[in-house]
Amino acid sequence: MSEKSKEPDMEKVEYALRGKTLQVYMYLLKNRRGVGVREVQRALRFSSPSLAFHHLDKLETLGLVGKDAYGRYIVTRKVDAGVLSLFVNVMGLALPRYLFYASFFMTIVAYQLLTWSTVNAMALIVAAIAAIIFWYETFRIWRRRPF
């Protein structure tokens, strides 16, 4: 029963996390120390502080952000909704998930080429094809990133 109560909430979050609201949420994820309304407005080049406040308020209503004792907004709940599920947050950088797979298979290809005397042709071909596919997907996701 608790799964059903979470489903509409996630659908609501996925619907709300679009456009500028998603940009604000990503900015908050990058800046873990907390940010104010003016800082969001300046960083994301919004036309007015009220626009930044509107999106921060929307995120607060969804339960994704909250305020600290100084009135700065901080992320209280991380969600992988929509486009966010294609990215991993590593030290404040949003990297495509496929980047790690592409790097892994590229390392296998490089190792196979460096140890040419004991090369396994099938392993080299499979790893090269997998690396090409994962690099293609990584660049495709990176080009379509919303932030």
DORORO-891276 format. One record per residue: residue number from 1; x, y, z of N, C-alpha, C in turn. Coordinates in nm, 4 decimals, always signed. Layout:
<tifis>
 resi       nX       nY       nZ      caX      caY      caZ       cX       cY       cZ
  NUM        X        Y        Z        X        Y        Z        X        Y        Z
...
</tifis>
This chain:
<tifis>
 resi       nX       nY       nZ      caX      caY      caZ       cX       cY       cZ
    1  +0.0813  -0.1182  +0.0000  +0.0000  +0.0000  +0.0000  +0.0862  +0.1254  +0.0000
    2  +0.2014  +0.1176  +0.0629  +0.2889  +0.2344  +0.0652  +0.3481  +0.2606  -0.0731
    3  +0.3629  +0.1554  -0.1569  +0.4148  +0.1749  -0.2914  +0.3173  +0.2562  -0.3752
    4  +0.1873  +0.2330  -0.3565  +0.0880  +0.3081  -0.4322  +0.0856  +0.4543  -0.3907
    5  +0.1096  +0.4806  -0.2631  +0.1082  +0.6192  -0.2180  +0.2311  +0.6948  -0.2685
    6  +0.3411  +0.6228  -0.2972  +0.4619  +0.6873  -0.3482  +0.4547  +0.7098  -0.4987
    7  +0.3793  +0.6256  -0.5712  +0.3716  +0.6373  -0.7163  +0.3178  +0.7714  -0.7630
    8  +0.2024  +0.8171  -0.7138  +0.1542  +0.9475  -0.7592  +0.2512  +1.0591  -0.7224
    9  +0.3194  +1.0440  -0.6079  +0.4165  +1.1438  -0.5670  +0.5304  +1.1502  -0.6685
   10  +0.5815  +1.0350  -0.7112  +0.6896  +1.0329  -0.8100  +0.6419  +1.0853  -0.9447
   11  +0.5188  +1.0540  -0.9813  +0.4647  +1.1066  -1.1065  +0.4546  +1.2581  -1.1002
   12  +0.4134  +1.3082  -0.9861  +0.4035  +1.4526  -0.9672  +0.5415  +1.5175  -0.9735
   13  +0.6400  +1.4534  -0.9123  +0.7771  +1.5054  -0.9140  +0.8325  +1.5026  -1.0560
   14  +0.8122  +1.3922  -1.1279  +0.8611  +1.3829  -1.2655  +0.7976  +1.4888  -1.3540
   15  +0.6697  +1.5142  -1.3325  +0.6015  +1.6158  -1.4122  +0.6536  +1.7555  -1.3794
   16  +0.6825  +1.7813  -1.2526  +0.7258  +1.9149  -1.2103  +0.8723  +1.9424  -1.2431
   17  +0.9552  +1.8386  -1.2471  +1.0987  +1.8587  -1.2726  +1.1259  +1.8703  -1.4220
   18  +1.0948  +1.9863  -1.4750  +1.1185  +2.0157  -1.6157  +1.1652  +2.1589  -1.6282
   19  +1.2335  +2.1863  -1.7352  +1.2709  +2.3232  -1.7678  +1.3532  +2.3919  -1.6603
   20  +1.3084  +2.5095  -1.6230  +1.3826  +2.5910  -1.5262  +1.3797  +2.5307  -1.3861
   21  +1.2739  +2.4617  -1.3513  +1.2685  +2.3965  -1.2204  +1.3763  +2.2891  -1.2110
   22  +1.3969  +2.2160  -1.3181  +1.5038  +2.1161  -1.3220  +1.6404  +2.1831  -1.3130
   23  +1.6566  +2.2968  -1.3792  +1.7835  +2.3702  -1.3707  +1.8118  +2.4133  -1.2273
   24  +1.7097  +2.4630  -1.1589  +1.7265  +2.5057  -1.0196  +1.7620  +2.3860  -0.9323
   25  +1.6943  +2.2738  -0.9523  +1.7214  +2.1534  -0.8730  +1.8641  +2.1041  -0.8963
   26  +1.9086  +2.1045  -1.0215  +2.0457  +2.0625  -1.0514  +2.1471  +2.1578  -0.9893
   27  +2.1174  +2.2869  -0.9894  +2.2077  +2.3843  -0.9273  +2.2184  +2.3586  -0.7771
   28  +2.1059  +2.3258  -0.7146  +2.1070  +2.2951  -0.5716  +2.1842  +2.1661  -0.5427
   29  +2.1741  +2.0685  -0.6312  +2.2500  +1.9444  -0.6130  +2.4001  +1.9694  -0.6226
   30  +2.4393  +2.0609  -0.7097  +2.5817  +2.0921  -0.7251  +2.6351  +2.1701  -0.6058
   31  +2.5537  +2.2583  -0.5499  +2.5956  +2.3429  -0.4377  +2.5325  +2.2908  -0.3098
   32  +2.5995  +2.2007  -0.2447  +2.5442  +2.1338  -0.1265  +2.5400  +2.2232  -0.0040
   33  +2.6148  +2.3312  -0.0051  +2.6239  +2.4169  +0.1137  +2.4974  +2.4994  +0.1362
   34  +2.4102  +2.5075  +0.0384  +2.2898  +2.5881  +0.0490  +2.3042  +2.7175  -0.0284
   35  +2.1968  +2.7598  -0.0907  +2.1996  +2.8811  -0.1719  +2.0773  +2.9661  -0.1431
   36  +2.0925  +3.0953  -0.1660  +1.9825  +3.1885  -0.1498  +1.9131  +3.2152  -0.2822
   37  +1.8039  +3.2890  -0.2742  +1.7236  +3.3190  -0.3926  +1.8047  +3.4006  -0.4936
   38  +1.8723  +3.5039  -0.4459  +1.9513  +3.5898  -0.5360  +2.0652  +3.5125  -0.6016
   39  +2.1257  +3.4232  -0.5269  +2.2353  +3.3440  -0.5828  +2.1854  +3.2553  -0.6963
   40  +2.0685  +3.1958  -0.6788  +2.0089  +3.1140  -0.7847  +1.9774  +3.2012  -0.9052
   41  +1.9214  +3.3186  -0.8791  +1.8844  +3.4098  -0.9877  +2.0065  +3.4507  -1.0694
   42  +2.1145  +3.4836  -1.0024  +2.2356  +3.5276  -1.0727  +2.3044  +3.4119  -1.1451
   43  +2.3133  +3.2984  -1.0791  +2.3840  +3.1843  -1.1381  +2.3128  +3.1310  -1.2621
   44  +2.1810  +3.1279  -1.2574  +2.1047  +3.0730  -1.3694  +2.0541  +3.1809  -1.4646
   45  +2.0907  +3.3063  -1.4356  +2.0562  +3.4212  -1.5204  +1.9058  +3.4360  -1.5412
   46  +1.8320  +3.4252  -1.4317  +1.6887  +3.4499  -1.4377  +1.6645  +3.5996  -1.4432
   47  +1.5493  +3.6390  -1.4952  +1.5200  +3.7813  -1.5114  +1.4948  +3.8521  -1.3789
   48  +1.4439  +3.7790  -1.2794  +1.4156  +3.8427  -1.1505  +1.4288  +3.7411  -1.0371
   49  +1.4483  +3.7911  -0.9153  +1.4544  +3.6995  -0.8005  +1.3220  +3.6275  -0.7760
   50  +1.2116  +3.6907  -0.8143  +1.0817  +3.6264  -0.7919  +1.0667  +3.5000  -0.8762
   51  +1.1275  +3.4976  -0.9937  +1.1237  +3.3771  -1.0767  +1.2027  +3.2643  -1.0099
   52  +1.3179  +3.2982  -0.9551  +1.3971  +3.1989  -0.8817  +1.3201  +3.1506  -0.7595
   53  +1.2567  +3.2434  -0.6884  +1.1785  +3.2065  -0.5703  +1.0630  +3.1143  -0.6079
   54  +0.9980  +3.1413  -0.7205  +0.8866  +3.0581  -0.7660  +0.9313  +2.9128  -0.7829
   55  +1.0456  +2.8928  -0.8482  +1.0935  +2.7564  -0.8715  +1.1442  +2.6912  -0.7429
   56  +1.2065  +2.7687  -0.6561  +1.2491  +2.7154  -0.5260  +1.1282  +2.6767  -0.4415
   57  +1.0249  +2.7584  -0.4473  +0.9020  +2.7295  -0.3730  +0.8343  +2.6031  -0.4271
   58  +0.8367  +2.5873  -0.5585  +0.7794  +2.4670  -0.6197  +0.8545  +2.3421  -0.5724
   59  +0.9873  +2.3517  -0.5676  +1.0679  +2.2389  -0.5196  +1.0439  +2.2122  -0.3719
   60  +1.0225  +2.3187  -0.2954  +0.9947  +2.3027  -0.1523  +0.8586  +2.2376  -0.1314
   61  +0.7612  +2.2739  -0.2126  +0.6282  +2.2138  -0.2041  +0.6339  +2.0643  -0.2360
   62  +0.7197  +2.0270  -0.3300  +0.7351  +1.8854  -0.3657  +0.8120  +1.8065  -0.2604
   63  +0.8740  +1.8765  -0.1659  +0.9500  +1.8108  -0.0608  +1.0918  +1.7753  -0.1011
   64  +1.1409  +1.8375  -0.2078  +1.2761  +1.8090  -0.2550  +1.3804  +1.8990  -0.1912
   65  +1.3410  +2.0191  -0.1517  +1.4342  +2.1127  -0.0878  +1.3717  +2.1670  +0.0398
   66  +1.4561  +2.2195  +0.1243  +1.4118  +2.2827  +0.2479  +1.5028  +2.4001  +0.2787
   67  +1.4700  +2.4718  +0.3843  +1.5499  +2.5875  +0.4245  +1.6290  +2.5532  +0.5498
   68  +1.7513  +2.6066  +0.5568  +1.8299  +2.5900  +0.6782  +1.8025  +2.7077  +0.7717
   69  +1.8768  +2.7175  +0.8796  +1.8538  +2.8217  +0.9802  +1.8780  +2.9622  +0.9256
   70  +1.9574  +2.9734  +0.8191  +1.9895  +3.1041  +0.7624  +1.9007  +3.1408  +0.6437
   71  +1.8037  +3.0571  +0.6120  +1.7131  +3.0851  +0.5014  +1.7651  +3.0402  +0.3661
   72  +1.8751  +2.9655  +0.3650  +1.9289  +2.9136  +0.2394  +1.8598  +2.7820  +0.2060
   73  +1.8465  +2.7576  +0.0787  +1.7803  +2.6361  +0.0325  +1.8826  +2.5241  +0.0148
   74  +1.8470  +2.4066  +0.0657  +1.9319  +2.2884  +0.0520  +1.8451  +2.1708  +0.0066
   75  +1.9070  +2.0762  -0.0602  +1.8354  +1.9571  -0.1073  +1.8098  +1.8658  +0.0116
   76  +1.6839  +1.8277  +0.0301  +1.6480  +1.7371  +0.1393  +1.6190  +1.5960  +0.0885
   77  +1.5852  +1.5861  -0.0395  +1.5533  +1.4551  -0.0970  +1.6041  +1.4493  -0.2407
   78  +1.6853  +1.3497  -0.2688  +1.7357  +1.3318  -0.4045  +1.6458  +1.2335  -0.4783
   79  +1.6111  +1.2691  -0.6000  +1.5282  +1.1819  -0.6825  +1.5952  +1.1622  -0.8178
   80  +1.5737  +1.0456  -0.8749  +1.6195  +1.0168  -1.0107  +1.4969  +1.0089  -1.0998
   81  +1.4410  +1.1236  -1.1284  +1.3194  +1.1297  -1.2076  +1.3512  +1.1817  -1.3472
   82  +1.2908  +1.1191  -1.4465  +1.3053  +1.1670  -1.5831  +1.4490  +1.1646  -1.6315
   83  +1.4953  +1.2793  -1.6780  +1.6293  +1.2925  -1.7345  +1.7375  +1.2710  -1.6291
   84  +1.7081  +1.2996  -1.5046  +1.8081  +1.2846  -1.3981  +1.8544  +1.1405  -1.3821
   85  +1.7714  +1.0449  -1.4213  +1.8099  +0.9046  -1.4063  +1.9230  +0.8655  -1.5013
   86  +1.9507  +0.9476  -1.6017  +2.0580  +0.9191  -1.6964  +2.1930  +0.9736  -1.6515
   87  +2.1954  +1.0425  -1.5363  +2.3177  +1.1062  -1.4893  +2.3535  +1.0601  -1.3489
   88  +2.4836  +1.0666  -1.3183  +2.5360  +1.0348  -1.1864  +2.6065  +1.1597  -1.1363
   89  +2.5819  +1.1954  -1.0113  +2.6451  +1.3133  -0.9536  +2.7751  +1.2710  -0.8851
   90  +2.8890  +1.3143  -0.9415  +3.0207  +1.2809  -0.8874  +3.0917  +1.4108  -0.8521
   91  +3.1074  +1.4359  -0.7234  +3.1743  +1.5561  -0.6737  +3.1190  +1.6841  -0.7373
   92  +2.9889  +1.6937  -0.7470  +2.9260  +1.8134  -0.8004  +2.9149  +1.8170  -0.9518
   93  +2.9650  +1.7161  -1.0195  +2.9545  +1.7089  -1.1653  +2.8499  +1.6055  -1.2031
   94  +2.7623  +1.6410  -1.2938  +2.6627  +1.5472  -1.3437  +2.7200  +1.4793  -1.4676
   95  +2.7525  +1.3515  -1.4545  +2.8124  +1.2751  -1.5637  +2.7138  +1.1701  -1.6136
   96  +2.7102  +1.1469  -1.7455  +2.6225  +1.0416  -1.7979  +2.6617  +0.9052  -1.7415
   97  +2.5620  +0.8247  -1.7100  +2.5880  +0.6923  -1.6535  +2.6709  +0.6048  -1.7471
   98  +2.6487  +0.6172  -1.8761  +2.7190  +0.5334  -1.9728  +2.8671  +0.5670  -1.9841
   99  +2.9098  +0.6790  -1.9302  +3.0508  +0.7173  -1.9357  +3.1392  +0.6122  -1.8687
  100  +3.0923  +0.5554  -1.7607  +3.1710  +0.4563  -1.6877  +3.1831  +0.3256  -1.7667
  101  +3.0752  +0.2854  -1.8318  +3.0803  +0.1654  -1.9151  +3.1715  +0.1878  -2.0357
  102  +3.1605  +0.3045  -2.0970  +3.2449  +0.3364  -2.2122  +3.3922  +0.3347  -2.1726
  103  +3.4230  +0.3916  -2.0579  +3.5622  +0.3931  -2.0103  +3.6121  +0.2518  -1.9814
  104  +3.5265  +0.1688  -1.9233  +3.5641  +0.0308  -1.8927  +3.6009  -0.0456  -2.0200
  105  +3.5136  -0.0384  -2.1204  +3.5407  -0.1118  -2.2436  +3.6577  -0.0514  -2.3211
  106  +3.6761  +0.0791  -2.3102  +3.7909  +0.1427  -2.3749  +3.9214  +0.0951  -2.3101
  107  +3.9184  +0.0749  -2.1793  +4.0361  +0.0232  -2.1090  +4.0685  -0.1185  -2.1547
  108  +3.9660  -0.1994  -2.1749  +3.9881  -0.3360  -2.2245  +4.0501  -0.3328  -2.3640
  109  +3.9987  -0.2451  -2.4506  +4.0543  -0.2333  -2.5857  +4.2003  -0.1898  -2.5789
  110  +4.2297  -0.0899  -2.4961  +4.3677  -0.0415  -2.4835  +4.4596  -0.1515  -2.4303
  111  +4.4127  -0.2261  -2.3325  +4.4936  -0.3356  -2.2773  +4.5203  -0.4424  -2.3836
  112  +4.4171  -0.4755  -2.4598  +4.4333  -0.5762  -2.5657  +4.5338  -0.5298  -2.6706
  113  +4.5309  -0.4011  -2.7026  +4.6240  -0.3490  -2.8030  +4.7664  -0.3390  -2.7494
  114  +4.7799  -0.3107  -2.6197  +4.9136  -0.3010  -2.5599  +4.9799  -0.4370  -2.5438
  115  +4.9001  -0.5390  -2.5238  +4.9541  -0.6751  -2.5120  +4.9259  -0.7497  -2.6425
  116  +4.9770  -0.6958  -2.7499  +4.9463  -0.7454  -2.8842  +4.9877  -0.8908  -2.9042
  117  +5.0926  -0.9371  -2.8388  +5.1408  -1.0739  -2.8607  +5.0408  -1.1784  -2.8112
  118  +4.9631  -1.1446  -2.7104  +4.8649  -1.2399  -2.6574  +4.7225  -1.1917  -2.6831
  119  +4.7023  -1.1228  -2.7930  +4.5712  -1.0646  -2.8198  +4.4691  -1.1732  -2.8555
  120  +4.3522  -1.1571  -2.8016  +4.2395  -1.2427  -2.8336  +4.1509  -1.1610  -2.9277
  121  +4.1448  -1.2001  -3.0526  +4.0746  -1.1218  -3.1542  +3.9267  -1.1028  -3.1196
  122  +3.8636  -1.2073  -3.0708  +3.7209  -1.1972  -3.0386  +3.6982  -1.0994  -2.9237
  123  +3.7809  -1.1045  -2.8207  +3.7681  -1.0116  -2.7076  +3.7910  -0.8685  -2.7530
  124  +3.8875  -0.8492  -2.8414  +3.9158  -0.7153  -2.8929  +3.7984  -0.6612  -2.9735
  125  +3.7411  -0.7424  -3.0586  +3.6285  -0.6992  -3.1419  +3.5065  -0.6681  -3.0563
  126  +3.4744  -0.7565  -2.9638  +3.3572  -0.7351  -2.8770  +3.3753  -0.6106  -2.7910
  127  +3.4925  -0.5942  -2.7332  +3.5183  -0.4765  -2.6490  +3.5154  -0.3486  -2.7315
  128  +3.5692  -0.3529  -2.8534  +3.5688  -0.2341  -2.9391  +3.4268  -0.1956  -2.9790
  129  +3.3453  -0.2930  -3.0134  +3.2057  -0.2642  -3.0497  +3.1298  -0.2091  -2.9296
  130  +3.1489  -0.2697  -2.8135  +3.0823  -0.2205  -2.6920  +3.1281  -0.0788  -2.6586
  131  +3.2570  -0.0514  -2.6724  +3.3085  +0.0830  -2.6442  +3.2470  +0.1851  -2.7388
  132  +3.2377  +0.1515  -2.8663  +3.1783  +0.2436  -2.9641  +3.0329  +0.2717  -2.9294
  133  +2.9582  +0.1682  -2.8973  +2.8163  +0.1860  -2.8632  +2.8007  +0.2713  -2.7383
  134  +2.8767  +0.2423  -2.6340  +2.8643  +0.3202  -2.5098  +2.9124  +0.4638  -2.5269
  135  +3.0178  +0.4878  -2.6047  +3.0609  +0.6263  -2.6292  +2.9546  +0.7017  -2.7082
  136  +2.8921  +0.6354  -2.8046  +2.7846  +0.6990  -2.8812  +2.6703  +0.7401  -2.7889
  137  +2.6262  +0.6491  -2.7033  +2.5176  +0.6795  -2.6097  +2.5573  +0.7889  -2.5110
  138  +2.6822  +0.7867  -2.4656  +2.7296  +0.8895  -2.3727  +2.7222  +1.0274  -2.4360
  139  +2.7719  +1.0411  -2.5584  +2.7683  +1.1712  -2.6257  +2.6258  +1.2139  -2.6587
  140  +2.5408  +1.1179  -2.6933  +2.4010  +1.1509  -2.7242  +2.3293  +1.2054  -2.6007
  141  +2.3510  +1.1430  -2.4867  +2.2905  +1.1901  -2.3617  +2.3501  +1.3239  -2.3213
  142  +2.4806  +1.3400  -2.3377  +2.5467  +1.4652  -2.2995  +2.4945  +1.5829  -2.3820
  143  +2.4690  +1.5601  -2.5102  +2.4160  +1.6673  -2.5955  +2.2749  +1.7073  -2.5553
  144  +2.1969  +1.6139  -2.5051  +2.0574  +1.6401  -2.4705  +2.0373  +1.6805  -2.3254
  145  +2.1463  +1.7032  -2.2518  +2.1336  +1.7364  -2.1095  +2.0572  +1.8684  -2.0936
  146  +1.9731  +1.8765  -1.9931  +1.8888  +1.9956  -1.9757  +1.9528  +2.1049  -1.8917
  147  +2.0752  +2.0898  -1.8495  +2.1359  +2.1873  -1.7595  +2.2663  +2.2369  -1.8141
</tifis>
